[in-house]
Amino acid sequence: MNTPTILVTGATGTVGTALVPALQARGATVRAMTRNPGRVIPGVETVVADLRDPAAVTAALDGVDAVFLNSPSAPDAAALQIRFAELARDAGTNRLVLLSQYAARTDSPVRFLRWHAEVEAHVRKLGLDHTVLRPNLYLQALLAFAGTIARGWFAAPIGDAAVSAIDIRDIAETAAAVLTTSGHTGHTYTLTGPRAVTHAEIAAAIGTATGRSITFRDAPADRFAAALAGLPPWQRDGLVEDYAHYARGEAADVHTSVTDLTGHPARDITDFARDYAAAFTPAENAKDAP
């Protein structure tokens, strides 16, 4: 049996850096795509291509059996992903796994969910062997709060709403399973952690892991937005919309896809807090977060 060659877009990003070793562990040959010509990923073929460069993307697609499609956060991310999917079809790529987002739908008040739904709808029309992964809030997104957590607190406009947040390592291992096994054509898998947790419970788990007292503070949306002032308006406003979505209790459902596809339970907030405890200690971070 031939070893499949899988192209991973965003290979040096949040999910990509976990996906590459997960694919290697399953015996796949990985081609890592990055925009940065200075980045080389040990043990795999690295290709430099930007989603904005169709010729470079076409070259990166040459000879691959499957692709994992993610994109950098950008206001035109949907258009970039749609064009990539079309190029993959034209290149004769056999399979495409699309990283989307929990609760993606075209009529969502959250722009990011609308954008993801637009890509999903277009991919369905292309005739590709495709699978959609819809992960919930990444637990690793908590690293953005590491500066204030190191000082004993963090804040977000979510109140006591619970979210079935997921560890990116579980997203990567699920994606690797889908990319290297059959039976997933046309499926959409919603990926969550094993339970829904509030931010107060997250604070408690990090506190236990670090041996410190960590407090969660509910923050008004306008104060949260002000703390994100360094981001482009589209990204800042989109994050505020994301948190409003969480605060409405719309991201609390728990799904079993991680266990079903990988054979192991999804990592809990306690697992994440233990494994990333060093990132939340005062010596590691001096950077503030909202």
N, C-alpha and C positions, 0 to 999 in steps of 0.2 A: 504494500500500500504506500502510495506516495505521500510525503509529508506536505501538508498544505502550507502555502505561503500567504500570510495575512498582513495586509497593510493597516497600520494603526495611525490614524491622523491624530494630531495633538499629542504625539507620543511623549513629549516632555512636559505635558500638563498634569493637572491634578489626577485625573483618572488614568491617563495614558501611562504615567510612570508606574502605576500599579498593574496595569493590564499587560504590559510587555513581559514581565517575569511570570505572570499567571499563564500566559500563552506558552512561554518556553517550558513551563512545568508540564504542560500537556503535549509537548513534543512538536509544537508548530514552529515553522520557520517564520520569523517576524521581520517585516520591513517597517522601520520606524520613520514616520514622516514628521519633519519639524521645519519651522520657518527660519530657525536660527542656524546659519552655516557653522557656527562655532560649537554647536552641541553634537556630541557623538555619544551614542548609547552603547556601552560595552556589550559585546556578544551578539549584536544584531546588525543587520544592514541598515544604515541610516541614509535617508534621502532628504534633500532640502527642497521643499516646495511650499508655496503659499497658496491658500485656497483662492486667492485673487489672480493667480497665474494659471490659466487653463493648460498651457503647454507643459508646465512643470508638473501639474497634477496628472496629466495624461501619461507622462513619462514615469511617474511614480506608480501608476496603476498597471504598467506593463508587466504581464506575467504573474499577477497575483490571483489567488483563488477566492479570496474574501477580503472585505474591508470593514473596518470599524470607523464609523463616521461621527466625529465630534468636531466642534469648531471653537475657536477663541470667542470670548464674549465681545460682540460687536453689534452696532445698530443694524447692520445688514447681514447678520448671521444666517437668517433664513434663506436669503437669496444665495449666499455662498454655499450653503449645504445643498440646496436644490441643484445648483449648477454642478457640484461635485457628483451628486447622485446620477445626473444625466451623463456626465463623463464616464462614470463607472459602468453604466449601462452600455455606452458606446464602445468602451474598451473590452466588453465581453466578460466583465467580472461576474463570477457565479453567485456570490452572496454578499449582502450588505446588512450590517447590524447598525442601527441608528440609535444614538444616545439622545433621548428626548427628556421629558420631565413629567413627574407625577401630576395628574389631573390636566394634562394638556388638552385644550379644546379651543375651537375657533371663536367662541363667544365669551371667553374668559375676560374678566376685568384686568387680568394680569398680562401685560404685554409679552413677557417671556413665554407664557403658556400658549398664547395665540401664535407666536412665531413657531414654536415647536409643532403645534397642531398643523400649521401650514406646510411644514416640511413633511410631516407624516403623510398628509393627504396627497402630496405630490409624489412621494416615493411609491405609494400604493398604485399609482397610475402608470408607473414605468415598466411594469412587468418583471421586475427583479425579484429574485429569491431574497426576501427581506424579513427582518425581525426588528421590532421596536422595543427598546428598554426605557422604562419610565421611572427613574429613581426619584425618591423624595429628597428632602433637605439633606445635604451632606453633613455628617458629623464633623468632618474636617473643616467645614466652614466656621466652626467655633474657634479655629486658630486665628481668625481675624480679630477675635476679642482677647487674644492672649495678653496684650499689654495691660489692660485693666484687670483681667483675671489674676495676673501676677500681683496686682495690688489689692486683690480680695473682692472684686466685684465685676459684673458686666451688666449691660442694659440693652433692651430691645423692645419694640412695640408689639408685644405678643400676649401680655397678661398671663393668665393661667391656662391658656390653650395648649393642648398636647399635640405633638407631631411625631409621626413614626419615622424619625430620621434614620439614615443609613450610613454605614461606614463605606468609604470609597473602595476599600479592599474587597468588600462583598460585591460591589458593583463590578469591579474588575474580574473577579472570579466567576461571576455569573456571565459576563460578556465572553470570557474565555470559553466557558462551557458551551454557550450558544454558537460561537464561531467554529468550534471544533467537533460538534456533534450534529446529528441530523434530527429532523422532526420539528423544526421551529419556524418553518416557512409561514409567513403571514401572521404570526403570533405577536401580540403585544403583551409584554410582561411588566407589571408594576412592581418595583423593587422598594422594599421598606426594611426597617429594622424589626426586631422581634416584638416590640411593644411601642406604644406611643408614650412619649415623655414630655413633661413640661420643662421650661427653662429653669424653674426652681429645682426640679429633680436633676437636671444636668449640672447645676451649680453644686448640688450636694454630692454627686458622683465625682466631680473633679476635686471637690474638697476632700473627700475620703481618699482619693488616689494620691493627692499631694500632701495630705496631713495638715491642711490649712482650712480656715473658714472662708468659704466663697459665698457671696450673696448675689442673687439676681434681682435687678431693679427693673420694673416695667417702665418703659419710656414712651412719652408721647411721640407720635409719628413725626411731627415737625422737628422735635429735638433730634430724633434719629437721623432725619434727612440732613439737618445742619451738620451733624458729625460726619456725614458722607460728602461734605462740600467739595472735597478734592476729586471726586469722581465726575465723569461727564454727566450732564443732566439726565440723559436717557437711561444710564445705568443706575444712577441714584434713585430716580423715580421708579424704575423697575424693581429695585430692591425693596422700596417702601411698599409697592404693590404686593410683592412676594410675602412680606411680613403681615400685611393686612389679610391676605389669603390664609396664612397660618393662624392668625388671631381669630378668624371666623370659624375655626375648627374644621376646616376643609381638608386638612392633611393628616388626619389622625388614624385613618384606616390602616390595618395591618394585613399584609399579603405574605403568602408563603413561597413566593417564587424563588428566593435565594436558596432556601432549603430544598425545594423541589428540583432545582437545576444543578446545584453544587453538591448536594448530599450532606451539607453541614448547616447548623443553625446560623442565622444572621448574627453578627456581633452586636452585643448590647452596649449601651452607653457606659456601663461599668468596664467593659473590655477596652473601649476607646479611651476612657479616662486613664486607665492603668497604663496603656501603651504610649500615650502622649503626655503623661504627667510632667515630664521634663520641660515641655514647651510652655507650661503654665506656671512655672516657678519664676520668682523675681530675677534670678541670675540670667535667665534665658531671654527675657523680653523687656524692652523699655518703650515699646511702641504702643501708643494708645489706639483704642478701637471705639466705635460708637457705643 
